[in-house]
Amino acid sequence: MLHRPESLGEAVGFLSSDADAKPLAGGASLVAMLNARLVEPSALISLARLKELRGVTVLADGTVRIGAMTRHREVAEISALAGPQEVLRQAAAAIANPTIRAMGTIGGSVALNDPGADYPPVLLALSATMEIVGSSGTRHVAAADYFLDWYTTALAPGELVAAVQLPPASAGGGVYHKLARVAGDFAIVSVAITVQTGGRVRAVIGACGPRPLSLEEADAELERGNVAAAGTLLAEAADPVDDNRASAAYRRRIIPRMLGRAFTEAHAQERAS
């Protein structure tokens, strides 16, 4: 069954009345999961008509609010993203192919939390916040508390992602790299790193466990310039799987190399800013 609500309140009402229903945004991720029988919802709630979920706004305090129905192609073109925030544009541009980028949405992607997806490590590196709407109202969940496990998020039954919020931009650099078998495929390993003017560094590894991997100890090593030590810490903490893309051992081995390259590029951006 497919419902086509005309308002956010109506959509939340449908979701609240049926715990097995799923919101349908662009469909790029959800349809693939439906085809693979990873999810079997009782109904789909189309978000296509909900104007409340569209648009990019810079709030009074400098926070960038990206509506959940913003397409990947649009995220890649957000001019308000500056400094370390540019890492989000890079991730959006790395998603799949032009057709998928024109169809898929940032809200749909983060709601499903595929561990190989491009947004989760980037949003954690940017200390993003998920704006979540449900029958009880609106709540905000930090990215660090939102991505929980394989295909599992902090979304409760009846809730949906309304927007992604980024803290005000700062000077510095941001780099996203992913290793994939072919261009546009899900990541074998991905790295998101942000460097702020003044020295603060945040590095996050994707596709190497049930949730994006970030360690305060590794960030501290990077801030001291100890890239090899940081790479070792992250590789040891990773919990990858063997699959048709790569072995767990290969994923661990490649983490330090990708981290080093991304760190060098992010610092170059920071010095040029």
N, C-alpha and C positions, 0 to 999 in steps of 0.2 A: 504494500500500500504506500502511496506517495501523497503526502500532504504539502500544500503550497500556502503557508501562512502569509498574511499581508503585513504583519507587525512582529516585532521582537517578542512582545507579550504573548501573542498568539502562538508563536513558535515554542516558547517556554512552556506554555500550557499543554501543547501536544506532547512535549518531552516529559513533562511531569506526570502526565496521565498514563504513560507507557514506558516503563523502565527499560524495555528492550528496543525502543526506537533509537535511530541514529540521525543526527543532523547531516544534511548533504550540502556541502559548499560547492566547490568547483567539480568535485567528483574524481579528480585525478588520482588521489590516493585511495579513497574509499572504494571506488569501483574495482580497482585492482585487488583490494583485500576481499571484496565480495566474490570476485572471480576465483580467488584462491581459497575461498571458504574459510578465511581467517575470522570473519565476522558474519553473523546471520541475523540481522536485525528483523524485528517484527514489522517495522515500518520505517520509511525514510521521510525526514522533514526537510524539504527544500528551503534553503536560506536565500535563494536568488532574488526575491522581491524585497528583502529587508534593507532599506536605505540606511538604517541605523548602524549597519555593520560595514559600511563603505566609507572610504575617504581616509586621508592622512592629515592629521592636525598637529600643529605645534602649540602646546598649552602655554599658559602664561609663565610658568616656571621653567620653560624650555624643554619639558618632556615631549617626546615625539610619540603620538598615539596613532597606531596603524590599525585601521579597521580590519576585522577578521576576514572580510570578503575581498580584501585587496589581492589582486592576482600577482603571481610571482614576477611576471614581466613588469608590473607596476612597481613592485618593491625594488627591483633592480634599477629603477629610474627615479627614486625618491631623492630630490635635490636637497632636502632638509637634512639628510644624513651626512655628517661631517666627522673628520678625525677618525677615531677608532670605530665609529658607527658605520663607516664605509664597508666594514667586513660583512655587514648584512646584505648590502648590494651585491657583493661578490658571491655570496652564498646563493642568493636568488638567481643570479645569472648562470650558476653552475647546475641548476636543477634540470634534469631530463633534457628536453628538446624544446624548440620554439612553440610547438603545439601545446605541450603540457604546461609550459610557462604562461601561455595565454589563457589557460583554463583553470589550473590549480590555484589555490589560495593559501595565504599564510596561516589563516585560522584552521583550515581543514588539515593542513600538514601537522601543525603542532598538536591538534586534538587527537590525532592517531598515534603520534610518537613512534614512528618507525625508527629503530635504532640506527639505520643506515641513512636516514634523511639528513638534509643539509642544514635546516634551521636550528635544531636543538643545541648543538655545541656553540653556535654563534650567539644564540640568545642567552645562554649561560655566561659566555665570555663578556657580554654586554650588560650583565646584571639586569636583564629585562624582567618585566612583570606582566603576568597574564591577567587580563581583565575578564572575569568570569561572571556570567549572568545565569540566574536560576530563579525558581519560584520564591526564594527567600530574599531576593535582591541581588546586588552586585558585590563581589568580593575581589580582592587582588592577591595573587599568589606569585611569589618570586620564582623565577625560572629554576633556581636551585631546589625548590620544594615542589615544583610542578612535575618534572619528568621523574617518574618513580621506578619503572621497571619495564620489561619488554612490553611494548604496546599499551602501557599503563601510565595514566597521568593522575593528577589530583582532582580531575573533574568528577563530581558526584553525579549520580543518576539525576536526570532532569536539567543538567547544566550544559552550557555551551560557551566556547570562547568568543567573546565579543570584540576583543582588541588585544594587541600587543603594545606595551608601553616601554619606551627606552628612556633611561635617564638623560638629562641634558647633555649635549655634546661637549667634549673637551678636546683640547689639542692633543695630537698624537697620531698613531697609525694603527691600522687593523688589517689583518691578512687572513684569508680563508683558503686552504688548500685541501683537495681531496684526491685520493688515489682511487681510480676506478678501472675496471677492465676495458671499457670503452667510454667515450665521451657521453655524459648524460646518465650513466648507470648509477645505481646506489653506490655509496662509498665502501671501499675495502677498509680504508682508514681515512679519517678527516681530522684536520687541525684548524682550530680558530684561535687566534691570538690577538690581543689588544695591548698596545703600549701607550701609556699616557705620558705626556710631557711632565717630567718630574720623577719618572722612573717606575711607576706602578705598572706591573705586567700581569695579565691574566691569560692563561693557556688552557684550552679545553680540547679533549680528544673525543672524536665521535666514531661510531661504528665498531667500538671495541668493548662492548658490554651492554647491559640492559638500559643504561642511561648515560648521558654525557659524563666524561671523566675529568674532574678538576681537583687539584691538590694544592692546598696552601703552601706546603713544603716545596713543591715544584715551582710555584710562582716565586717564592722567596729565592730559590736558586737562580731563576732567570733574572730576577732583579739584581743579583750579584754578578750576572754574566756567566754563571755556571750552567751552560746549556746542556752539556753531557750529563751532568748530575740530575738535572731536571728530567731529561729524557729517560734516564734509567728509572727514576722514581715512577714516572707515568707508565712505562712499559711493565714494570713489576706489579703495579696496581690494576692494570687492565684485566678485563675478564672477557676476552673475545671467544668466539665459537669457530669451529671448523664448518665451512659451508662451501657451496659451489663456486664462490668467488675467491676464497683464500683460506689457508689454515690459520688457526689461532697463533701458532708459533710465528708465522710470517707476519701477521698483524703486529705482534709485539716487537718483532725485529725492526719493522719499518717506522715505528713511532718516533724514536729519537732522530732519525734522518729527516723526517717530515717536519718535526718540531724545529730542528736547527735551521732549515731553509726558511720556514715561516717567520721565525724569530728575527733572522737577518733582514728579511724584507720589511717586517713591521718596524724595526728600528730605523731602517732607511727612510721610511715614510715619516716617522716621528721627527727625524732630524730635518726633513725637508718642509715640515709643516710650520 
